[in-house]
Amino acid sequence: MTTQPAATESTITCPFCGEQARETLPDACVIAYRCTGCGETLRPAPGTSCVFCTYGDAECCPPGQAA
């Protein structure tokens, strides 16, 4: 069985304006992220611990991938 390597980047899509930004995944969960388009502060959705897990296109942030 082959395991996929953990993602190192994710594209965050803002739910307010649709702006997309490619970001390097951090080593810890991120609880606030300012949109590069409209300036809104994104926060994790209920039941998730990180804005990358909520709005990113990668499976999850590295701590979430390890869990």
mmCIF file of the N, C-alpha and C atoms, coordinates in Angstrom:
data_MODEL
# 
_entry.id   MODEL 
# 
loop_
_atom_site.group_PDB 
_atom_site.id 
_atom_site.type_symbol 
_atom_site.label_atom_id 
_atom_site.label_alt_id 
_atom_site.label_comp_id 
_atom_site.label_asym_id 
_atom_site.label_entity_id 
_atom_site.label_seq_id 
_atom_site.pdbx_PDB_ins_code 
_atom_site.Cartn_x 
_atom_site.Cartn_y 
_atom_site.Cartn_z 
_atom_site.occupancy 
_atom_site.B_iso_or_equiv 
_atom_site.pdbx_formal_charge 
_atom_site.auth_seq_id 
_atom_site.auth_comp_id 
_atom_site.auth_asym_id 
_atom_site.auth_atom_id 
_atom_site.pdbx_PDB_model_num 
ATOM 1   N N  . MET A 1 1  ? 0.834   -1.165 0.000  1.00 0.00 ? 1  MET A N  1 
ATOM 2   C CA . MET A 1 1  ? 0.000   0.000  0.000  1.00 0.00 ? 1  MET A CA 1 
ATOM 3   C C  . MET A 1 1  ? 0.894   1.248  0.000  1.00 0.00 ? 1  MET A C  1 
ATOM 4   N N  . THR A 1 2  ? 0.587   2.206  -0.886 1.00 0.00 ? 2  THR A N  1 
ATOM 5   C CA . THR A 1 2  ? 1.355   3.439  -0.994 1.00 0.00 ? 2  THR A CA 1 
ATOM 6   C C  . THR A 1 2  ? 0.608   4.562  -0.296 1.00 0.00 ? 2  THR A C  1 
ATOM 7   N N  . THR A 1 3  ? 1.341   5.326  0.499  1.00 0.00 ? 3  THR A N  1 
ATOM 8   C CA . THR A 1 3  ? 0.722   6.455  1.204  1.00 0.00 ? 3  THR A CA 1 
ATOM 9   C C  . THR A 1 3  ? 1.040   7.741  0.462  1.00 0.00 ? 3  THR A C  1 
ATOM 10  N N  . GLN A 1 4  ? 0.039   8.611  0.358  1.00 0.00 ? 4  GLN A N  1 
ATOM 11  C CA . GLN A 1 4  ? 0.231   9.911  -0.257 1.00 0.00 ? 4  GLN A CA 1 
ATOM 12  C C  . GLN A 1 4  ? 1.025   10.802 0.697  1.00 0.00 ? 4  GLN A C  1 
ATOM 13  N N  . PRO A 1 5  ? 1.987   11.559 0.196  1.00 0.00 ? 5  PRO A N  1 
ATOM 14  C CA . PRO A 1 5  ? 2.682   12.505 1.073  1.00 0.00 ? 5  PRO A CA 1 
ATOM 15  C C  . PRO A 1 5  ? 1.715   13.615 1.498  1.00 0.00 ? 5  PRO A C  1 
ATOM 16  N N  . ALA A 1 6  ? 1.967   14.184 2.639  1.00 0.00 ? 6  ALA A N  1 
ATOM 17  C CA . ALA A 1 6  ? 1.118   15.267 3.137  1.00 0.00 ? 6  ALA A CA 1 
ATOM 18  C C  . ALA A 1 6  ? 1.238   16.471 2.212  1.00 0.00 ? 6  ALA A C  1 
ATOM 19  N N  . ALA A 1 7  ? 0.128   17.154 2.009  1.00 0.00 ? 7  ALA A N  1 
ATOM 20  C CA . ALA A 1 7  ? 0.128   18.362 1.183  1.00 0.00 ? 7  ALA A CA 1 
ATOM 21  C C  . ALA A 1 7  ? 0.968   19.443 1.861  1.00 0.00 ? 7  ALA A C  1 
ATOM 22  N N  . THR A 1 8  ? 1.611   20.278 1.065  1.00 0.00 ? 8  THR A N  1 
ATOM 23  C CA . THR A 1 8  ? 2.412   21.371 1.619  1.00 0.00 ? 8  THR A CA 1 
ATOM 24  C C  . THR A 1 8  ? 1.831   22.731 1.252  1.00 0.00 ? 8  THR A C  1 
ATOM 25  N N  . GLU A 1 9  ? 0.894   22.769 0.302  1.00 0.00 ? 9  GLU A N  1 
ATOM 26  C CA . GLU A 1 9  ? 0.256   24.009 -0.100 1.00 0.00 ? 9  GLU A CA 1 
ATOM 27  C C  . GLU A 1 9  ? -1.237  23.794 -0.243 1.00 0.00 ? 9  GLU A C  1 
ATOM 28  N N  . SER A 1 10 ? -1.968  24.886 -0.131 1.00 0.00 ? 10 SER A N  1 
ATOM 29  C CA . SER A 1 10 ? -3.417  24.836 -0.271 1.00 0.00 ? 10 SER A CA 1 
ATOM 30  C C  . SER A 1 10 ? -3.894  26.157 -0.861 1.00 0.00 ? 10 SER A C  1 
ATOM 31  N N  . THR A 1 11 ? -4.935  26.094 -1.669 1.00 0.00 ? 11 THR A N  1 
ATOM 32  C CA . THR A 1 11 ? -5.552  27.307 -2.185 1.00 0.00 ? 11 THR A CA 1 
ATOM 33  C C  . THR A 1 11 ? -6.773  27.603 -1.326 1.00 0.00 ? 11 THR A C  1 
ATOM 34  N N  . ILE A 1 12 ? -6.745  28.751 -0.661 1.00 0.00 ? 12 ILE A N  1 
ATOM 35  C CA . ILE A 1 12 ? -7.873  29.180 0.163  1.00 0.00 ? 12 ILE A CA 1 
ATOM 36  C C  . ILE A 1 12 ? -8.804  30.007 -0.720 1.00 0.00 ? 12 ILE A C  1 
ATOM 37  N N  . THR A 1 13 ? -10.098 29.688 -0.671 1.00 0.00 ? 13 THR A N  1 
ATOM 38  C CA . THR A 1 13 ? -11.103 30.444 -1.411 1.00 0.00 ? 13 THR A CA 1 
ATOM 39  C C  . THR A 1 13 ? -11.995 31.178 -0.417 1.00 0.00 ? 13 THR A C  1 
ATOM 40  N N  . CYS A 1 14 ? -12.063 32.491 -0.554 1.00 0.00 ? 14 CYS A N  1 
ATOM 41  C CA . CYS A 1 14 ? -12.866 33.305 0.349  1.00 0.00 ? 14 CYS A CA 1 
ATOM 42  C C  . CYS A 1 14 ? -14.357 33.112 0.047  1.00 0.00 ? 14 CYS A C  1 
ATOM 43  N N  . PRO A 1 15 ? -15.165 32.803 1.071  1.00 0.00 ? 15 PRO A N  1 
ATOM 44  C CA . PRO A 1 15 ? -16.595 32.625 0.855  1.00 0.00 ? 15 PRO A CA 1 
ATOM 45  C C  . PRO A 1 15 ? -17.329 33.954 0.642  1.00 0.00 ? 15 PRO A C  1 
ATOM 46  N N  . PHE A 1 16 ? -16.674 35.061 0.922  1.00 0.00 ? 16 PHE A N  1 
ATOM 47  C CA . PHE A 1 16 ? -17.299 36.381 0.785  1.00 0.00 ? 16 PHE A CA 1 
ATOM 48  C C  . PHE A 1 16 ? -17.132 36.958 -0.617 1.00 0.00 ? 16 PHE A C  1 
ATOM 49  N N  . CYS A 1 17 ? -15.895 36.904 -1.162 1.00 0.00 ? 17 CYS A N  1 
ATOM 50  C CA . CYS A 1 17 ? -15.631 37.542 -2.450 1.00 0.00 ? 17 CYS A CA 1 
ATOM 51  C C  . CYS A 1 17 ? -15.155 36.575 -3.538 1.00 0.00 ? 17 CYS A C  1 
ATOM 52  N N  . GLY A 1 18 ? -14.804 35.329 -3.154 1.00 0.00 ? 18 GLY A N  1 
ATOM 53  C CA . GLY A 1 18 ? -14.345 34.350 -4.137 1.00 0.00 ? 18 GLY A CA 1 
ATOM 54  C C  . GLY A 1 18 ? -12.864 34.435 -4.462 1.00 0.00 ? 18 GLY A C  1 
ATOM 55  N N  . GLU A 1 19 ? -12.141 35.379 -3.865 1.00 0.00 ? 19 GLU A N  1 
ATOM 56  C CA . GLU A 1 19 ? -10.694 35.505 -4.079 1.00 0.00 ? 19 GLU A CA 1 
ATOM 57  C C  . GLU A 1 19 ? -10.010 34.199 -3.690 1.00 0.00 ? 19 GLU A C  1 
ATOM 58  N N  . GLN A 1 20 ? -9.026  33.791 -4.489 1.00 0.00 ? 20 GLN A N  1 
ATOM 59  C CA . GLN A 1 20 ? -8.261  32.589 -4.180 1.00 0.00 ? 20 GLN A CA 1 
ATOM 60  C C  . GLN A 1 20 ? -6.805  32.970 -3.954 1.00 0.00 ? 20 GLN A C  1 
ATOM 61  N N  . ALA A 1 21 ? -6.199  32.338 -2.962 1.00 0.00 ? 21 ALA A N  1 
ATOM 62  C CA . ALA A 1 21 ? -4.791  32.589 -2.646 1.00 0.00 ? 21 ALA A CA 1 
ATOM 63  C C  . ALA A 1 21 ? -4.113  31.263 -2.354 1.00 0.00 ? 21 ALA A C  1 
ATOM 64  N N  . ARG A 1 22 ? -2.990  31.029 -3.026 1.00 0.00 ? 22 ARG A N  1 
ATOM 65  C CA . ARG A 1 22 ? -2.191  29.817 -2.801 1.00 0.00 ? 22 ARG A CA 1 
ATOM 66  C C  . ARG A 1 22 ? -1.268  30.091 -1.623 1.00 0.00 ? 22 ARG A C  1 
ATOM 67  N N  . GLU A 1 23 ? -1.356  29.267 -0.590 1.00 0.00 ? 23 GLU A N  1 
ATOM 68  C CA . GLU A 1 23 ? -0.585  29.478 0.640  1.00 0.00 ? 23 GLU A CA 1 
ATOM 69  C C  . GLU A 1 23 ? 0.161   28.202 1.019  1.00 0.00 ? 23 GLU A C  1 
ATOM 70  N N  . THR A 1 24 ? 1.305   28.369 1.663  1.00 0.00 ? 24 THR A N  1 
ATOM 71  C CA . THR A 1 24 ? 2.028   27.244 2.241  1.00 0.00 ? 24 THR A CA 1 
ATOM 72  C C  . THR A 1 24 ? 1.319   26.858 3.530  1.00 0.00 ? 24 THR A C  1 
ATOM 73  N N  . LEU A 1 25 ? 1.076   25.575 3.707  1.00 0.00 ? 25 LEU A N  1 
ATOM 74  C CA . LEU A 1 25 ? 0.399   25.127 4.925  1.00 0.00 ? 25 LEU A CA 1 
ATOM 75  C C  . LEU A 1 25 ? 1.308   25.315 6.135  1.00 0.00 ? 25 LEU A C  1 
ATOM 76  N N  . PRO A 1 26 ? 0.760   25.850 7.210  1.00 0.00 ? 26 PRO A N  1 
ATOM 77  C CA . PRO A 1 26 ? 1.556   26.077 8.422  1.00 0.00 ? 26 PRO A CA 1 
ATOM 78  C C  . PRO A 1 26 ? 1.735   24.784 9.207  1.00 0.00 ? 26 PRO A C  1 
ATOM 79  N N  . ASP A 1 27 ? 2.588   24.837 10.219 1.00 0.00 ? 27 ASP A N  1 
ATOM 80  C CA . ASP A 1 27 ? 2.827   23.672 11.076 1.00 0.00 ? 27 ASP A CA 1 
ATOM 81  C C  . ASP A 1 27 ? 1.779   23.542 12.176 1.00 0.00 ? 27 ASP A C  1 
ATOM 82  N N  . ALA A 1 28 ? 0.907   24.530 12.297 1.00 0.00 ? 28 ALA A N  1 
ATOM 83  C CA . ALA A 1 28 ? -0.131  24.516 13.334 1.00 0.00 ? 28 ALA A CA 1 
ATOM 84  C C  . ALA A 1 28 ? -1.443  24.993 12.718 1.00 0.00 ? 28 ALA A C  1 
ATOM 85  N N  . CYS A 1 29 ? -2.533  24.690 13.382 1.00 0.00 ? 29 CYS A N  1 
ATOM 86  C CA . CYS A 1 29 ? -3.841  25.138 12.913 1.00 0.00 ? 29 CYS A CA 1 
ATOM 87  C C  . CYS A 1 29 ? -3.906  26.664 12.935 1.00 0.00 ? 29 CYS A C  1 
ATOM 88  N N  . VAL A 1 30 ? -4.577  27.231 11.949 1.00 0.00 ? 30 VAL A N  1 
ATOM 89  C CA . VAL A 1 30 ? -4.743  28.680 11.837 1.00 0.00 ? 30 VAL A CA 1 
ATOM 90  C C  . VAL A 1 30 ? -6.204  29.005 12.133 1.00 0.00 ? 30 VAL A C  1 
ATOM 91  N N  . ILE A 1 31 ? -6.438  29.854 13.130 1.00 0.00 ? 31 ILE A N  1 
ATOM 92  C CA . ILE A 1 31 ? -7.817  30.153 13.515 1.00 0.00 ? 31 ILE A CA 1 
ATOM 93  C C  . ILE A 1 31 ? -8.326  31.471 12.931 1.00 0.00 ? 31 ILE A C  1 
ATOM 94  N N  . ALA A 1 32 ? -7.466  32.249 12.295 1.00 0.00 ? 32 ALA A N  1 
ATOM 95  C CA . ALA A 1 32 ? -7.889  33.484 11.646 1.00 0.00 ? 32 ALA A CA 1 
ATOM 96  C C  . ALA A 1 32 ? -7.000  33.731 10.427 1.00 0.00 ? 32 ALA A C  1 
ATOM 97  N N  . TYR A 1 33 ? -7.636  34.094 9.323  1.00 0.00 ? 33 TYR A N  1 
ATOM 98  C CA . TYR A 1 33 ? -6.907  34.364 8.074  1.00 0.00 ? 33 TYR A CA 1 
ATOM 99  C C  . TYR A 1 33 ? -7.588  35.549 7.397  1.00 0.00 ? 33 TYR A C  1 
ATOM 100 N N  . ARG A 1 34 ? -6.817  36.571 7.046  1.00 0.00 ? 34 ARG A N  1 
ATOM 101 C CA . ARG A 1 34 ? -7.376  37.748 6.382  1.00 0.00 ? 34 ARG A CA 1 
ATOM 102 C C  . ARG A 1 34 ? -7.324  37.538 4.874  1.00 0.00 ? 34 ARG A C  1 
ATOM 103 N N  . CYS A 1 35 ? -8.494  37.653 4.229  1.00 0.00 ? 35 CYS A N  1 
ATOM 104 C CA . CYS A 1 35 ? -8.596  37.484 2.781  1.00 0.00 ? 35 CYS A CA 1 
ATOM 105 C C  . CYS A 1 35 ? -7.752  38.538 2.076  1.00 0.00 ? 35 CYS A C  1 
ATOM 106 N N  . THR A 1 36 ? -7.010  38.111 1.056  1.00 0.00 ? 36 THR A N  1 
ATOM 107 C CA . THR A 1 36 ? -6.164  39.026 0.303  1.00 0.00 ? 36 THR A CA 1 
ATOM 108 C C  . THR A 1 36 ? -6.978  39.872 -0.667 1.00 0.00 ? 36 THR A C  1 
ATOM 109 N N  . GLY A 1 37 ? -8.247  39.503 -0.881 1.00 0.00 ? 37 GLY A N  1 
ATOM 110 C CA . GLY A 1 37 ? -9.094  40.263 -1.796 1.00 0.00 ? 37 GLY A CA 1 
ATOM 111 C C  . GLY A 1 37 ? -9.926  41.313 -1.103 1.00 0.00 ? 37 GLY A C  1 
ATOM 112 N N  . CYS A 1 38 ? -10.799 40.885 -0.186 1.00 0.00 ? 38 CYS A N  1 
ATOM 113 C CA . CYS A 1 38 ? -11.747 41.807 0.445  1.00 0.00 ? 38 CYS A CA 1 
ATOM 114 C C  . CYS A 1 38 ? -11.360 42.214 1.862  1.00 0.00 ? 38 CYS A C  1 
ATOM 115 N N  . GLY A 1 39 ? -10.376 41.543 2.455  1.00 0.00 ? 39 GLY A N  1 
ATOM 116 C CA . GLY A 1 39 ? -9.926  41.897 3.791  1.00 0.00 ? 39 GLY A CA 1 
ATOM 117 C C  . GLY A 1 39 ? -10.731 41.278 4.920  1.00 0.00 ? 39 GLY A C  1 
ATOM 118 N N  . GLU A 1 40 ? -11.772 40.510 4.603  1.00 0.00 ? 40 GLU A N  1 
ATOM 119 C CA . GLU A 1 40 ? -12.558 39.841 5.650  1.00 0.00 ? 40 GLU A CA 1 
ATOM 120 C C  . GLU A 1 40 ? -11.672 38.846 6.400  1.00 0.00 ? 40 GLU A C  1 
ATOM 121 N N  . THR A 1 41 ? -11.943 38.671 7.670  1.00 0.00 ? 41 THR A N  1 
ATOM 122 C CA . THR A 1 41 ? -11.227 37.685 8.464  1.00 0.00 ? 41 THR A CA 1 
ATOM 123 C C  . THR A 1 41 ? -12.005 36.379 8.427  1.00 0.00 ? 41 THR A C  1 
ATOM 124 N N  . LEU A 1 42 ? -11.369 35.341 7.910  1.00 0.00 ? 42 LEU A N  1 
ATOM 125 C CA . LEU A 1 42 ? -11.987 34.012 7.843  1.00 0.00 ? 42 LEU A CA 1 
ATOM 126 C C  . LEU A 1 42 ? -11.673 33.263 9.124  1.00 0.00 ? 42 LEU A C  1 
ATOM 127 N N  . ARG A 1 43 ? -12.652 32.544 9.618  1.00 0.00 ? 43 ARG A N  1 
ATOM 128 C CA . ARG A 1 43 ? -12.489 31.724 10.826 1.00 0.00 ? 43 ARG A CA 1 
ATOM 129 C C  . ARG A 1 43 ? -12.955 30.307 10.490 1.00 0.00 ? 43 ARG A C  1 
ATOM 130 N N  . PRO A 1 44 ? -12.480 29.291 11.218 1.00 0.00 ? 44 PRO A N  1 
ATOM 131 C CA . PRO A 1 44 ? -12.895 27.916 10.939 1.00 0.00 ? 44 PRO A CA 1 
ATOM 132 C C  . PRO A 1 44 ? -14.411 27.747 11.081 1.00 0.00 ? 44 PRO A C  1 
ATOM 133 N N  . ALA A 1 45 ? -14.969 26.890 10.252 1.00 0.00 ? 45 ALA A N  1 
ATOM 134 C CA . ALA A 1 45 ? -16.390 26.553 10.361 1.00 0.00 ? 45 ALA A CA 1 
ATOM 135 C C  . ALA A 1 45 ? -16.591 25.684 11.600 1.00 0.00 ? 45 ALA A C  1 
ATOM 136 N N  . PRO A 1 46 ? -17.810 25.674 12.158 1.00 0.00 ? 46 PRO A N  1 
ATOM 137 C CA . PRO A 1 46 ? -18.072 24.793 13.313 1.00 0.00 ? 46 PRO A CA 1 
ATOM 138 C C  . PRO A 1 46 ? -17.700 23.339 12.973 1.00 0.00 ? 46 PRO A C  1 
ATOM 139 N N  . GLY A 1 47 ? -17.017 22.703 13.882 1.00 0.00 ? 47 GLY A N  1 
ATOM 140 C CA . GLY A 1 47 ? -16.599 21.311 13.684 1.00 0.00 ? 47 GLY A CA 1 
ATOM 141 C C  . GLY A 1 47 ? -15.232 21.154 13.051 1.00 0.00 ? 47 GLY A C  1 
ATOM 142 N N  . THR A 1 48 ? -14.608 22.261 12.642 1.00 0.00 ? 48 THR A N  1 
ATOM 143 C CA . THR A 1 48 ? -13.238 22.193 12.119 1.00 0.00 ? 48 THR A CA 1 
ATOM 144 C C  . THR A 1 48 ? -12.355 23.080 12.992 1.00 0.00 ? 48 THR A C  1 
ATOM 145 N N  . SER A 1 49 ? -11.062 22.848 12.909 1.00 0.00 ? 49 SER A N  1 
ATOM 146 C CA . SER A 1 49 ? -10.157 23.575 13.803 1.00 0.00 ? 49 SER A CA 1 
ATOM 147 C C  . SER A 1 49 ? -9.269  24.581 13.086 1.00 0.00 ? 49 SER A C  1 
ATOM 148 N N  . CYS A 1 50 ? -9.417  24.685 11.768 1.00 0.00 ? 50 CYS A N  1 
ATOM 149 C CA . CYS A 1 50 ? -8.458  25.482 11.010 1.00 0.00 ? 50 CYS A CA 1 
ATOM 150 C C  . CYS A 1 50 ? -9.109  26.077 9.765  1.00 0.00 ? 50 CYS A C  1 
ATOM 151 N N  . VAL A 1 51 ? -8.720  27.300 9.407  1.00 0.00 ? 51 VAL A N  1 
ATOM 152 C CA . VAL A 1 51 ? -9.260  27.910 8.191  1.00 0.00 ? 51 VAL A CA 1 
ATOM 153 C C  . VAL A 1 51 ? -8.818  27.149 6.946  1.00 0.00 ? 51 VAL A C  1 
ATOM 154 N N  . PHE A 1 52 ? -7.648  26.510 6.983  1.00 0.00 ? 52 PHE A N  1 
ATOM 155 C CA . PHE A 1 52 ? -7.204  25.721 5.834  1.00 0.00 ? 52 PHE A CA 1 
ATOM 156 C C  . PHE A 1 52 ? -8.089  24.489 5.649  1.00 0.00 ? 52 PHE A C  1 
ATOM 157 N N  . CYS A 1 53 ? -8.547  23.902 6.757  1.00 0.00 ? 53 CYS A N  1 
ATOM 158 C CA . CYS A 1 53 ? -9.439  22.736 6.675  1.00 0.00 ? 53 CYS A CA 1 
ATOM 159 C C  . CYS A 1 53 ? -10.812 23.154 6.154  1.00 0.00 ? 53 CYS A C  1 
ATOM 160 N N  . THR A 1 54 ? -11.242 24.374 6.468  1.00 0.00 ? 54 THR A N  1 
ATOM 161 C CA . THR A 1 54 ? -12.562 24.862 6.066  1.00 0.00 ? 54 THR A CA 1 
ATOM 162 C C  . THR A 1 54 ? -12.568 25.400 4.639  1.00 0.00 ? 54 THR A C  1 
ATOM 163 N N  . TYR A 1 55 ? -11.608 26.246 4.277  1.00 0.00 ? 55 TYR A N  1 
ATOM 164 C CA . TYR A 1 55 ? -11.653 26.967 3.004  1.00 0.00 ? 55 TYR A CA 1 
ATOM 165 C C  . TYR A 1 55 ? -10.579 26.558 2.007  1.00 0.00 ? 55 TYR A C  1 
ATOM 166 N N  . GLY A 1 56 ? -9.683  25.645 2.401  1.00 0.00 ? 56 GLY A N  1 
ATOM 167 C CA . GLY A 1 56 ? -8.597  25.239 1.512  1.00 0.00 ? 56 GLY A CA 1 
ATOM 168 C C  . GLY A 1 56 ? -8.961  24.053 0.647  1.00 0.00 ? 56 GLY A C  1 
ATOM 169 N N  . ASP A 1 57 ? -8.194  23.851 -0.430 1.00 0.00 ? 57 ASP A N  1 
ATOM 170 C CA . ASP A 1 57 ? -8.457  22.732 -1.325 1.00 0.00 ? 57 ASP A CA 1 
ATOM 171 C C  . ASP A 1 57 ? -7.620  21.489 -0.995 1.00 0.00 ? 57 ASP A C  1 
ATOM 172 N N  . ALA A 1 58 ? -6.684  21.609 -0.032 1.00 0.00 ? 58 ALA A N  1 
ATOM 173 C CA . ALA A 1 58 ? -5.919  20.438 0.418  1.00 0.00 ? 58 ALA A CA 1 
ATOM 174 C C  . ALA A 1 58 ? -6.801  19.659 1.393  1.00 0.00 ? 58 ALA A C  1 
ATOM 175 N N  . GLU A 1 59 ? -6.442  18.420 1.657  1.00 0.00 ? 59 GLU A N  1 
ATOM 176 C CA . GLU A 1 59 ? -7.231  17.584 2.574  1.00 0.00 ? 59 GLU A CA 1 
ATOM 177 C C  . GLU A 1 59 ? -7.422  18.263 3.921  1.00 0.00 ? 59 GLU A C  1 
ATOM 178 N N  . CYS A 1 60 ? -6.388  18.875 4.423  1.00 0.00 ? 60 CYS A N  1 
ATOM 179 C CA . CYS A 1 60 ? -6.450  19.569 5.718  1.00 0.00 ? 60 CYS A CA 1 
ATOM 180 C C  . CYS A 1 60 ? -5.057  20.132 5.997  1.00 0.00 ? 60 CYS A C  1 
ATOM 181 N N  . CYS A 1 61 ? -4.942  20.872 7.079  1.00 0.00 ? 61 CYS A N  1 
ATOM 182 C CA . CYS A 1 61 ? -3.634  21.366 7.479  1.00 0.00 ? 61 CYS A CA 1 
ATOM 183 C C  . CYS A 1 61 ? -2.802  20.187 8.006  1.00 0.00 ? 61 CYS A C  1 
ATOM 184 N N  . PRO A 1 62 ? -1.476  20.329 8.101  1.00 0.00 ? 62 PRO A N  1 
ATOM 185 C CA . PRO A 1 62 ? -0.633  19.218 8.572  1.00 0.00 ? 62 PRO A CA 1 
ATOM 186 C C  . PRO A 1 62 ? -1.084  18.594 9.907  1.00 0.00 ? 62 PRO A C  1 
ATOM 187 N N  . PRO A 1 63 ? -1.471  19.367 10.940 1.00 0.00 ? 63 PRO A N  1 
ATOM 188 C CA . PRO A 1 63 ? -1.939  18.711 12.165 1.00 0.00 ? 63 PRO A CA 1 
ATOM 189 C C  . PRO A 1 63 ? -3.198  17.875 11.912 1.00 0.00 ? 63 PRO A C  1 
ATOM 190 N N  . GLY A 1 64 ? -4.082  18.360 11.073 1.00 0.00 ? 64 GLY A N  1 
ATOM 191 C CA . GLY A 1 64 ? -5.290  17.597 10.739 1.00 0.00 ? 64 GLY A CA 1 
ATOM 192 C C  . GLY A 1 64 ? -4.982  16.382 9.909  1.00 0.00 ? 64 GLY A C  1 
ATOM 193 N N  . GLN A 1 65 ? -3.988  16.465 9.021  1.00 0.00 ? 65 GLN A N  1 
ATOM 194 C CA . GLN A 1 65 ? -3.590  15.323 8.194  1.00 0.00 ? 65 GLN A CA 1 
ATOM 195 C C  . GLN A 1 65 ? -3.010  14.218 9.059  1.00 0.00 ? 65 GLN A C  1 
ATOM 196 N N  . ALA A 1 66 ? -2.310  14.598 10.141 1.00 0.00 ? 66 ALA A N  1 
ATOM 197 C CA . ALA A 1 66 ? -1.680  13.619 11.023 1.00 0.00 ? 66 ALA A CA 1 
ATOM 198 C C  . ALA A 1 66 ? -2.698  12.905 11.901 1.00 0.00 ? 66 ALA A C  1 
ATOM 199 N N  . ALA A 1 67 ? -3.814  13.567 12.156 1.00 0.00 ? 67 ALA A N  1 
ATOM 200 C CA . ALA A 1 67 ? -4.829  12.991 13.069 1.00 0.00 ? 67 ALA A CA 1 
ATOM 201 C C  . ALA A 1 67 ? -5.583  11.832 12.443 1.00 0.00 ? 67 ALA A C  1 
# 
